[in-house]
């Protein structure tokens, strides 16, 4: 609905003559076709009472020149000052008499001039379907006529641009004191057809005539194609789309479809009949070429012209040549080269340490000094180790549930290389966040399977990261005999492993130091945002052997081999503990010494007992 106005509606403000003169430009009602028209009326305190009354009468006169109805022109009116008020929405009235009655009852707001606020209201509310506007798919023109007599007290350029982008055509009508720059910022282009400034009452009649002329007599196709694919044809008050010869109008009444000559038959085409305007031709499916008869098709042997640089085999397909690799090989990203398949990456091999691919098979390897077990997958474990191991696992909110499951799986992989038993390695688990919870103590489970099942049953705590509180709990409780730790006299190594993904929210220095003073060998495993300084403070010396770090939870498994070598006593890491292989010479000598000492004590005790018995026998003999 372009070019509706060239002059302002509010010019009414200057209407000093009787209303009868205004009705002169109403004339017969024009047939505009469907239109959603909203008047945005300035009723600020600068509009004097007689000017507002003139504007009211002028609106009534304009309504009398419109073809008002649900299927024709729908009219809505809003007034604004420092606030916005709906006089009546687009869907309120279908009769002109009801609209005139509402306009005559209008009371001015008499406050500020918030024109930008009024445009925002018109865009979001007045032109909504809920208020009576027809939906966008109906393609009914939306026109807003803004009538103002002063300078806006808020910004109008940005909100007016948004309204225009939504398809609202804006006419800005200024009266007497109106700011021309603001009018131009609000109006739709071209500005000379959408901005109107009224300086005297004498222009009112001219404005009314131009309004009706643009609304009723314009060539709608002159403003654009209206989405017509081929031709736009103007008719009084509306337009229609038409198609070029050889085409027909589609169901949307805008697009044009070529008349399909293939609908009546294939015309002998073996694969596809393709219609073109006024004609047709045959086309073959992908991988085929049209024969000389221009109807039949034959398959293209792409590999008949060469192997297309394929390293192994060239295979002709309908889509073109494809390279194929022999069994046991995979095609590389270049689509031509082949590489022997690494079964270690493609199958669940289960190798505990390392998988080596060998053609169409694979085998497992163990680290130096360890032997492959009978299952062909696992390696020697800490069979000779006697360790009390307490795991402190971070269950704070930053870990997140899915990563906590990865942590539990990581813990179970540590358990896999331990000789878990009451006489061998005992395992306890503590989870910490803002509080500390013993999931299971050292003395509860006697097999690796029981420990792993208990680990999987642990529930995620979330909340904060009180690592210092967790270290205190470990020192004071976890390694007590009541919790299953073996007496210090047995010289069983005590190992603490702290797993965390971030900075502690409390002080860790005191209890990290106490743990090491208590003879606990401390390991620190950090992931993601873990703080290196804190990890080193927790861990025993040297830090290089007792601190491990992984950038994310998905790559933690590379830490396992380092931890295996550190925790297993027979592999050399006991952090100063005295446990040694019973088969070593020094251990045998020490064992023999301890045994002879114990026998000597038993002999002395037996001699004392014999002497005591002899003394008792002598006493009995004397009494007789």
C-alpha positions as CSV (number, residue, x, y, z in Angstrom):
1,X,0.0,0.0,0.0
2,X,2.6,2.5,-1.1
3,X,2.1,6.2,-1.6
4,X,-1.0,6.5,0.6
5,X,-0.4,10.0,1.7
6,X,1.5,13.0,0.7
7,X,0.0,15.3,3.3
8,X,-0.7,15.0,7.1
9,X,-3.9,13.8,8.6
10,X,-3.4,15.8,11.8
11,X,-3.6,18.9,9.8
12,X,-7.0,18.7,11.3
13,X,-5.4,20.6,14.1
14,X,-6.1,23.7,12.1
15,X,-9.6,22.9,11.2
16,X,-11.4,26.1,12.2
17,X,-14.3,25.8,9.7
18,X,-17.5,23.8,10.2
19,X,-17.3,20.1,9.6
20,X,-19.5,20.3,6.5
21,X,-16.6,21.6,4.5
22,X,-14.4,18.6,5.5
23,X,-16.9,16.2,4.2
24,X,-16.6,17.6,0.8
25,X,-13.5,15.4,0.0
26,X,-15.2,12.3,1.2
27,X,-17.0,11.7,-2.0
28,X,-18.3,8.2,-2.9
29,X,-16.7,5.3,-1.0
30,X,-13.6,3.9,-2.8
31,X,-13.2,0.2,-3.3
32,X,-9.7,-0.3,-1.9
33,X,-9.8,-4.1,-1.6
34,X,-8.5,-5.7,1.7
35,X,-6.5,-3.2,3.8
36,X,-5.5,-3.0,7.5
37,X,-5.3,0.7,8.4
38,X,-4.3,2.0,11.9
39,X,-4.3,5.7,12.8
40,X,-1.7,6.7,15.4
41,X,-3.0,10.0,16.9
42,X,-0.9,12.4,19.0
43,X,-2.9,13.6,22.0
44,X,-0.1,15.2,24.0
45,X,-0.6,18.4,26.0
46,X,0.7,20.5,23.1
47,X,-2.4,19.7,21.1
48,X,-4.9,22.4,22.1
49,X,-8.6,21.3,22.7
50,X,-10.0,23.0,19.6
51,X,-7.1,21.3,17.5
52,X,-7.9,17.9,19.0
53,X,-11.6,18.4,18.2
54,X,-10.7,19.3,14.6
55,X,-8.6,16.1,14.4
56,X,-11.5,14.1,15.7
57,X,-13.8,15.5,13.0
58,X,-11.3,15.0,10.3
59,X,-10.9,11.3,11.2
60,X,-14.7,10.8,11.0
61,X,-14.7,12.4,7.6
62,X,-11.9,10.1,6.4
63,X,-13.9,7.0,7.6
64,X,-16.8,8.1,5.4
65,X,-14.7,7.8,2.3
66,X,-13.4,4.3,3.0
67,X,-14.9,0.9,2.1
68,X,-15.1,-0.4,5.7
69,X,-15.8,-4.0,6.4
70,X,-14.4,-7.3,7.6
71,X,-13.3,-8.3,4.1
72,X,-12.4,-4.8,2.9
73,X,-10.8,-2.0,5.0
74,X,-10.4,-2.7,8.7
75,X,-9.6,0.4,10.8
76,X,-8.0,0.7,14.2
77,X,-7.2,3.9,16.1
78,X,-4.7,4.4,18.9
79,X,-3.8,7.7,20.7
80,X,-0.6,8.4,22.6
81,X,1.2,10.9,24.8
82,X,3.5,9.6,27.5
83,X,1.5,6.4,27.3
84,X,-0.4,4.5,24.6
85,X,-4.1,3.9,24.6
86,X,-6.1,1.8,22.1
87,X,-9.2,3.6,21.1
88,X,-10.5,0.6,19.2
89,X,-8.5,-2.3,17.5
90,X,-8.7,-3.5,13.9
91,X,-11.1,-6.3,14.7
92,X,-13.5,-4.3,17.0
93,X,-16.0,-2.8,14.6
94,X,-17.2,-3.7,11.1
95,X,-19.7,-0.8,10.9
96,X,-18.6,2.8,10.2
97,X,-21.2,4.1,12.7
98,X,-19.6,2.3,15.6
99,X,-16.2,3.6,14.7
100,X,-17.5,7.2,14.5
101,X,-19.1,6.8,18.0
102,X,-15.8,5.6,19.5
103,X,-13.9,8.5,17.9
104,X,-16.4,11.1,19.2
105,X,-16.0,9.7,22.7
106,X,-12.2,10.0,22.6
107,X,-10.7,12.0,25.6
108,X,-7.2,13.3,25.0
109,X,-4.4,12.1,27.3
110,X,-2.6,15.5,27.5
111,X,0.8,14.4,28.6
112,X,4.2,14.0,26.8
113,X,5.0,13.0,23.2
114,X,6.4,9.4,23.2
115,X,6.0,8.7,19.4
116,X,8.5,5.8,19.4
117,X,6.5,4.1,22.2
118,X,3.4,4.4,20.0
119,X,5.1,2.9,16.9
120,X,6.3,0.0,19.1
121,X,2.7,-0.6,20.3
122,X,1.4,-0.4,16.8
123,X,4.0,-2.9,15.5
124,X,3.6,-5.5,18.3
125,X,0.0,-5.1,19.3
126,X,-2.2,-3.1,17.0
127,X,-1.2,-5.1,13.9
128,X,-1.3,-8.5,15.6
129,X,-3.8,-11.1,14.6
130,X,-5.2,-11.1,18.1
131,X,-6.2,-7.4,17.6
132,X,-7.9,-8.2,14.3
133,X,-5.2,-7.9,11.8
134,X,-5.2,-10.4,9.0
135,X,-2.3,-13.0,9.1
136,X,0.9,-12.3,7.0
137,X,0.1,-15.2,4.7
138,X,-3.1,-13.4,3.6
139,X,-0.8,-10.6,2.1
140,X,-3.2,-7.8,3.2
141,X,-1.4,-4.5,3.1
142,X,-0.7,-2.9,6.6
143,X,-0.7,0.9,6.7
144,X,0.0,3.1,9.7
145,X,-0.8,6.9,9.6
146,X,1.0,8.8,12.3
147,X,-0.4,12.2,13.1
148,X,1.7,14.5,15.4
149,X,2.2,18.2,16.1
150,X,5.6,18.2,17.8
151,X,9.0,16.7,18.3
152,X,9.1,13.1,19.8
153,X,10.5,12.8,23.3
154,X,12.0,9.4,22.6
155,X,13.8,7.7,19.7
156,X,11.8,6.9,16.6
157,X,14.2,6.0,13.9
158,X,15.1,2.4,15.1
159,X,11.6,1.3,16.0
160,X,10.2,2.7,12.8
161,X,12.8,0.8,10.8
162,X,11.7,-2.4,12.6
163,X,8.1,-1.7,11.8
164,X,8.9,-1.1,8.1
165,X,10.9,-4.3,8.1
166,X,7.8,-6.2,9.2
167,X,5.9,-4.9,6.2
168,X,4.1,-1.9,7.8
169,X,3.9,1.1,5.5
170,X,4.2,4.3,7.5
171,X,2.8,7.7,6.6
172,X,4.0,10.6,8.8
173,X,1.7,13.6,8.9
174,X,3.0,16.7,10.8
175,X,0.9,19.7,11.8
176,X,2.3,23.2,12.4
177,X,4.9,22.6,15.1
178,X,6.0,19.1,13.9
179,X,9.7,18.3,13.4
180,X,10.3,17.5,9.8
181,X,13.5,15.4,10.6
182,X,11.4,13.1,12.9
183,X,8.7,12.7,10.2
184,X,11.3,11.6,7.6
185,X,12.9,9.2,10.1
186,X,9.5,7.5,10.7
187,X,8.0,7.4,7.1
188,X,8.4,4.7,4.5
189,X,10.3,5.5,1.2
190,X,9.9,7.3,-1.0
191,X,9.7,10.1,1.5
192,X,8.1,12.6,-0.9
193,X,5.0,10.2,-1.0
194,X,4.9,9.4,2.7
195,X,5.7,12.6,4.5
196,X,3.1,15.4,4.7
197,X,3.4,18.7,6.6
198,X,0.3,20.8,7.1
199,X,0.9,24.5,7.7
200,X,-2.7,25.9,7.3
201,X,-6.2,24.8,7.2
202,X,-6.4,25.6,3.5
203,X,-4.4,22.3,2.8
204,X,-6.9,20.0,4.4
205,X,-9.2,19.6,1.4
206,X,-6.2,19.0,-0.8
207,X,-4.9,16.4,1.6
208,X,-8.2,14.6,1.7
209,X,-8.4,14.4,-2.0
210,X,-4.9,13.1,-2.3
211,X,-5.6,10.5,0.4
212,X,-8.6,9.1,-1.4
213,X,-6.8,9.3,-4.8
214,X,-3.9,7.2,-3.6
215,X,-6.1,4.8,-1.8
216,X,-8.6,4.2,-4.5
217,X,-7.0,5.0,-7.9
218,X,-3.4,3.9,-7.8
219,X,-1.8,1.2,-10.0
220,X,-0.8,-1.4,-7.4
221,X,1.6,-3.1,-9.8
222,X,3.5,0.1,-10.3
223,X,4.9,-0.3,-6.8
224,X,6.4,-3.7,-7.4
225,X,5.7,-7.2,-8.6
226,X,3.9,-8.3,-5.4
227,X,5.7,-11.6,-5.7
228,X,4.4,-12.4,-9.1
229,X,6.9,-14.7,-10.9
230,X,6.1,-13.5,-14.4
231,X,3.6,-10.6,-14.7
232,X,1.6,-8.3,-12.3
233,X,-1.7,-7.1,-13.8
234,X,-3.5,-4.1,-12.1
235,X,-7.3,-4.0,-11.7
236,X,-9.3,-1.4,-9.9
237,X,-8.3,-1.5,-6.3
238,X,-6.3,-4.7,-6.6
239,X,-4.0,-6.7,-8.7
240,X,-3.5,-10.3,-10.0
241,X,-0.6,-12.4,-11.3
242,X,-0.3,-13.8,-14.8
243,X,2.1,-16.1,-16.6
244,X,4.0,-16.1,-19.9
245,X,2.9,-18.4,-22.7
246,X,3.6,-22.0,-22.1
247,X,3.1,-21.6,-18.3
248,X,0.2,-21.8,-16.0
249,X,-0.4,-20.1,-12.6
250,X,0.3,-22.3,-9.5
251,X,-2.0,-22.7,-6.5
252,X,-0.3,-19.8,-4.7
253,X,-1.5,-17.5,-7.5
254,X,1.9,-16.0,-7.8
255,X,4.3,-18.7,-9.1
256,X,4.2,-20.0,-12.7
257,X,4.6,-23.6,-13.7
258,X,5.6,-24.8,-17.1
259,X,2.8,-26.7,-18.8
260,X,3.9,-30.4,-18.4
261,X,3.8,-32.1,-21.8
262,X,5.0,-35.3,-20.1
263,X,1.9,-35.8,-18.0
264,X,0.2,-37.5,-21.0
265,X,3.0,-40.1,-21.4
266,X,6.7,-40.7,-21.5
267,X,7.0,-40.1,-25.2
268,X,9.3,-43.2,-25.4
269,X,11.9,-41.9,-22.9
270,X,13.5,-45.0,-21.2
271,X,14.2,-43.2,-17.9
272,X,12.8,-39.6,-17.5
273,X,10.6,-37.4,-19.7
274,X,11.4,-33.7,-18.9
275,X,8.9,-31.1,-19.8
276,X,10.1,-27.6,-21.0
277,X,7.9,-24.7,-22.1
278,X,6.0,-25.9,-25.2
279,X,8.3,-29.0,-25.6
280,X,10.0,-31.9,-23.8
281,X,13.2,-34.0,-23.9
282,X,14.5,-37.3,-22.4
283,X,17.0,-37.6,-19.6
284,X,18.8,-40.6,-18.1
285,X,19.4,-41.4,-14.5
286,X,22.8,-40.8,-12.9
287,X,25.4,-43.2,-14.2
288,X,23.7,-43.5,-17.6
289,X,24.1,-41.7,-20.9
290,X,21.5,-40.9,-23.6
291,X,21.8,-43.0,-26.8
292,X,21.7,-41.5,-30.3
293,X,18.0,-42.1,-30.5
294,X,17.7,-39.5,-27.7
295,X,15.3,-41.9,-25.8
296,X,17.2,-45.0,-24.6
297,X,20.0,-45.0,-22.0
298,X,23.1,-47.2,-21.4
299,X,25.3,-47.5,-18.2
300,X,28.6,-45.6,-18.1
301,X,31.6,-47.8,-17.4
302,X,33.7,-45.1,-15.6
303,X,36.6,-47.5,-15.0
304,X,36.8,-48.4,-18.7
305,X,38.8,-45.2,-19.2
306,X,41.4,-46.1,-16.5
307,X,41.6,-46.9,-12.8
308,X,41.3,-43.2,-11.8
309,X,44.5,-43.4,-9.6
310,X,42.9,-46.0,-7.3
311,X,45.7,-47.8,-5.4
312,X,43.8,-51.2,-5.4
313,X,40.6,-51.4,-7.4
314,X,38.4,-49.1,-9.5
315,X,34.6,-49.8,-9.2
316,X,32.1,-48.2,-11.6
317,X,28.9,-47.0,-10.0
318,X,25.9,-45.0,-11.1
319,X,27.3,-42.0,-9.3
320,X,30.7,-42.3,-11.0
321,X,34.0,-44.2,-10.4
322,X,34.8,-45.3,-6.8
323,X,38.0,-46.7,-5.4
324,X,37.8,-49.9,-3.4
325,X,40.5,-51.5,-1.1
326,X,41.2,-55.2,-0.7
327,X,40.2,-57.0,2.5
328,X,42.1,-55.9,5.6
329,X,42.6,-52.4,4.2
330,X,40.7,-49.1,4.6
331,X,40.3,-46.3,2.1
332,X,42.1,-43.1,3.1
333,X,40.4,-39.7,3.1
334,X,41.8,-38.9,-0.4
335,X,39.4,-41.5,-1.8
336,X,42.2,-43.3,-3.6
337,X,44.9,-44.6,-1.3
338,X,44.5,-47.7,0.9
339,X,46.0,-48.4,4.4
340,X,46.3,-51.7,6.2
341,X,43.5,-51.8,8.8
342,X,44.6,-51.3,12.4
343,X,42.3,-53.7,14.3
344,X,43.4,-52.2,17.6
345,X,41.4,-49.1,16.7
346,X,38.4,-50.9,15.2
347,X,37.6,-53.7,17.7
348,X,37.2,-54.0,21.5
349,X,40.5,-55.8,21.9
350,X,40.5,-55.6,25.7
351,X,44.4,-55.4,25.9
352,X,45.3,-54.1,29.4
353,X,48.5,-52.4,28.3
354,X,49.1,-52.3,24.5
355,X,47.4,-53.7,21.4
356,X,49.5,-54.4,18.3
357,X,47.8,-54.9,14.9
358,X,49.2,-57.6,12.7
359,X,47.4,-57.7,9.3
360,X,44.0,-59.3,9.8
361,X,44.7,-60.0,13.5
362,X,46.2,-58.4,16.6
363,X,47.9,-59.3,19.8
364,X,48.4,-57.8,23.3
365,X,51.6,-56.7,24.9
366,X,52.6,-56.0,28.5
367,X,55.2,-53.5,29.9
368,X,58.8,-54.6,30.4
369,X,59.1,-56.8,33.4
370,X,55.5,-58.0,33.3
371,X,54.1,-61.1,31.6
372,X,50.9,-61.6,29.6
373,X,48.4,-63.6,31.5
374,X,46.6,-66.8,30.3
375,X,43.7,-64.7,29.0
376,X,46.1,-63.1,26.4
377,X,44.9,-59.6,27.5
378,X,45.9,-58.8,31.1
379,X,49.3,-58.4,32.6
380,X,50.9,-59.1,36.0
381,X,49.2,-57.2,38.7
382,X,50.5,-55.9,42.1
383,X,50.6,-59.5,43.3
384,X,53.2,-58.9,45.9
385,X,51.9,-55.6,47.1
386,X,50.4,-55.0,50.6
387,X,48.9,-51.5,50.5
388,X,46.1,-49.6,52.3
389,X,44.7,-47.3,49.5
390,X,42.2,-44.6,50.1
391,X,40.8,-42.7,47.1
392,X,39.4,-39.2,47.6
393,X,37.1,-38.4,44.7
394,X,35.9,-34.9,43.9
395,X,32.1,-34.9,43.6
396,X,31.6,-31.1,43.2
397,X,29.1,-29.5,40.8
398,X,31.8,-28.6,38.3
399,X,32.5,-32.3,37.6
400,X,29.0,-32.8,36.2
401,X,27.1,-36.1,36.2
402,X,28.4,-37.5,32.9
403,X,32.0,-36.9,33.9
404,X,31.5,-38.3,37.3
405,X,30.6,-41.6,35.6
406,X,33.9,-41.4,33.8
407,X,35.7,-40.9,37.1
408,X,34.1,-44.0,38.5
409,X,35.2,-46.0,35.5
410,X,38.7,-44.6,35.9
411,X,38.7,-45.7,39.6
412,X,37.7,-49.2,38.6
413,X,40.5,-49.3,36.1
414,X,42.9,-48.6,39.0
415,X,41.3,-51.4,41.0
416,X,41.8,-53.7,38.0
417,X,45.6,-53.7,38.5
418,X,45.5,-54.1,42.3
419,X,45.6,-57.4,44.2
420,X,42.6,-56.7,46.3
421,X,42.3,-59.0,49.3
422,X,42.3,-58.7,53.1
423,X,45.9,-59.7,53.2
424,X,47.0,-57.8,50.0
425,X,45.6,-54.4,49.0
426,X,42.7,-52.9,50.8
427,X,40.7,-50.1,49.1
428,X,38.5,-47.4,50.6
429,X,36.6,-44.6,48.8
430,X,35.7,-41.1,50.1
431,X,33.7,-38.6,48.1
432,X,33.8,-34.9,48.9
433,X,32.1,-31.7,47.8
434,X,30.9,-29.2,50.3
435,X,30.9,-32.1,52.8
436,X,32.7,-35.4,53.0
437,X,31.2,-38.9,52.8
438,X,32.9,-42.3,53.2
439,X,31.4,-44.4,50.5
440,X,33.1,-47.5,51.9
441,X,36.0,-48.0,54.3
442,X,39.3,-50.0,53.9
443,X,38.0,-53.1,55.6
444,X,34.7,-53.6,54.0
445,X,35.4,-55.4,50.7
446,X,37.9,-58.3,50.1
447,X,37.8,-58.7,46.4
448,X,38.2,-56.5,43.3
449,X,34.8,-57.4,42.0
450,X,33.1,-56.2,45.3
451,X,35.1,-52.9,45.2
452,X,34.2,-52.2,41.6
453,X,30.5,-52.9,42.2
454,X,30.5,-50.6,45.1
455,X,32.2,-47.9,43.1
456,X,29.5,-48.1,40.4
457,X,26.8,-47.7,43.0
458,X,28.3,-44.4,44.3
459,X,25.9,-41.4,43.8
460,X,27.1,-38.0,42.7
461,X,27.0,-35.4,45.5
462,X,27.4,-32.1,43.5
463,X,27.8,-28.7,45.4
464,X,31.2,-27.2,46.4
465,X,34.9,-28.3,46.5
466,X,36.2,-28.6,50.1
467,X,39.4,-30.5,49.5
468,X,41.0,-29.5,52.8
469,X,38.0,-30.9,54.7
470,X,38.4,-34.2,52.7
471,X,42.1,-34.4,53.6
472,X,41.3,-33.9,57.3
473,X,38.7,-36.7,57.1
474,X,41.2,-39.0,55.5
475,X,43.9,-38.3,58.1
476,X,41.6,-38.6,61.1
477,X,39.3,-41.4,60.1
478,X,40.0,-43.2,56.8
479,X,43.4,-44.8,57.9
480,X,42.2,-45.7,61.4
481,X,42.1,-49.4,62.4
482,X,38.4,-49.0,63.1
483,X,38.0,-48.2,59.3
484,X,40.0,-51.3,58.3
485,X,43.5,-50.0,58.1
486,X,46.2,-52.4,59.3
487,X,48.2,-51.5,62.4
488,X,51.3,-49.4,61.9
489,X,53.4,-52.2,63.4
490,X,52.8,-54.3,60.3
491,X,54.5,-51.6,58.2
492,X,51.9,-51.7,55.5
493,X,52.2,-48.7,53.2
494,X,49.4,-46.2,53.4
495,X,48.6,-44.5,50.2
496,X,46.1,-41.6,49.5
497,X,45.0,-40.7,46.0
498,X,43.2,-37.3,45.6
499,X,41.2,-36.8,42.4
500,X,39.9,-33.2,41.7
501,X,38.9,-31.0,38.7
502,X,39.2,-27.5,40.2
503,X,40.5,-25.2,42.9
504,X,39.6,-26.0,46.5
505,X,37.3,-23.6,48.4
506,X,39.1,-24.1,51.7
507,X,42.7,-24.3,52.8
508,X,44.5,-27.5,52.1
509,X,48.0,-26.7,53.3
510,X,47.6,-27.9,57.0
511,X,46.0,-31.3,56.3
512,X,48.1,-31.9,53.2
513,X,51.2,-31.5,55.4
514,X,49.7,-33.6,58.2
515,X,48.9,-36.4,55.8
516,X,52.6,-36.7,54.8
517,X,53.7,-36.3,58.5
518,X,51.5,-39.3,59.3
519,X,53.4,-41.3,56.7
520,X,50.7,-41.4,54.1
521,X,52.1,-41.4,50.6
522,X,50.0,-38.9,48.7
523,X,49.2,-38.8,45.0
524,X,47.2,-36.0,43.2
525,X,45.4,-36.5,40.0
526,X,44.0,-33.3,38.3
527,X,41.6,-32.9,35.4
528,X,40.6,-29.8,33.4
529,X,40.7,-26.7,35.6
530,X,42.6,-28.3,38.5
531,X,45.3,-26.0,40.0
532,X,48.8,-27.3,39.6
533,X,50.0,-25.5,42.7
534,X,47.4,-27.3,44.8
535,X,48.2,-30.6,43.2
536,X,51.9,-30.2,44.2
537,X,50.9,-29.2,47.7
538,X,48.8,-32.3,48.1
539,X,51.3,-34.8,46.6
540,X,54.4,-36.3,48.2
541,X,57.9,-35.6,46.9
542,X,59.1,-35.8,44.3
543,X,56.0,-34.1,42.7
544,X,57.0,-35.4,39.2
545,X,56.2,-39.0,40.4
546,X,53.2,-38.1,42.5
547,X,51.3,-35.6,40.4
548,X,49.3,-36.5,37.2
549,X,47.2,-34.3,35.0
550,X,44.7,-34.7,32.1
551,X,43.2,-31.8,30.2
552,X,39.7,-33.5,30.1
553,X,37.8,-36.4,31.5
554,X,37.8,-38.3,28.2
555,X,41.6,-38.7,28.1
556,X,42.2,-39.8,31.7
557,X,43.1,-43.3,30.8
558,X,46.6,-42.3,29.8
559,X,47.4,-41.7,33.5
560,X,46.8,-45.3,34.4
561,X,50.2,-46.7,33.5
562,X,51.9,-44.0,35.6
563,X,49.7,-44.7,38.6
564,X,50.3,-48.5,38.2
565,X,54.1,-48.0,38.4
566,X,53.7,-45.6,41.3
567,X,51.2,-47.5,43.5
568,X,52.4,-51.1,43.0
569,X,55.2,-51.6,45.6
570,X,57.0,-54.3,43.5
571,X,57.4,-51.8,40.7
572,X,59.6,-49.6,42.9
573,X,57.2,-46.9,44.3
574,X,56.4,-47.2,47.9
575,X,57.5,-43.7,48.8
576,X,60.0,-44.9,51.4
577,X,58.1,-48.0,52.7
578,X,60.0,-51.1,53.8
579,X,58.0,-53.7,51.9
580,X,60.2,-55.8,49.6
581,X,59.9,-59.1,47.8
582,X,60.2,-62.0,50.2
583,X,62.4,-63.7,47.6
584,X,65.2,-61.0,47.8
585,X,68.3,-62.0,49.8
586,X,68.0,-59.1,52.3
587,X,64.4,-60.0,52.9
588,X,65.3,-63.7,53.6
589,X,68.1,-62.7,56.0
590,X,65.8,-60.3,57.8
591,X,63.1,-63.0,57.9
592,X,65.5,-65.5,59.3
593,X,66.7,-63.1,62.0
594,X,63.2,-62.2,63.1
595,X,62.3,-66.0,63.2
596,X,65.4,-66.9,65.3
597,X,64.7,-64.0,67.7
598,X,61.1,-65.2,68.1
599,X,62.3,-68.8,68.7
600,X,64.8,-67.5,71.3
601,X,62.0,-65.7,73.2
602,X,59.8,-68.8,73.1
603,X,62.7,-70.9,74.5
604,X,63.2,-68.4,77.3
605,X,59.5,-68.5,78.1
606,X,59.5,-72.3,78.1
607,X,62.5,-72.4,80.5
608,X,60.7,-70.0,82.9
609,X,57.5,-72.1,82.7
610,X,59.5,-75.3,83.4
611,X,61.2,-73.7,86.4
612,X,57.8,-72.6,87.7
613,X,56.4,-76.1,87.4
614,X,59.3,-77.6,89.3
615,X,58.9,-75.1,92.1
616,X,55.2,-76.0,92.4
617,X,56.0,-79.7,92.5
618,X,58.5,-79.1,95.4
619,X,55.9,-77.2,97.4
620,X,53.4,-80.0,97.0
621,X,56.0,-82.6,98.1
622,X,56.9,-80.5,101.3
623,X,53.2,-80.3,102.3
624,X,52.8,-84.1,102.1
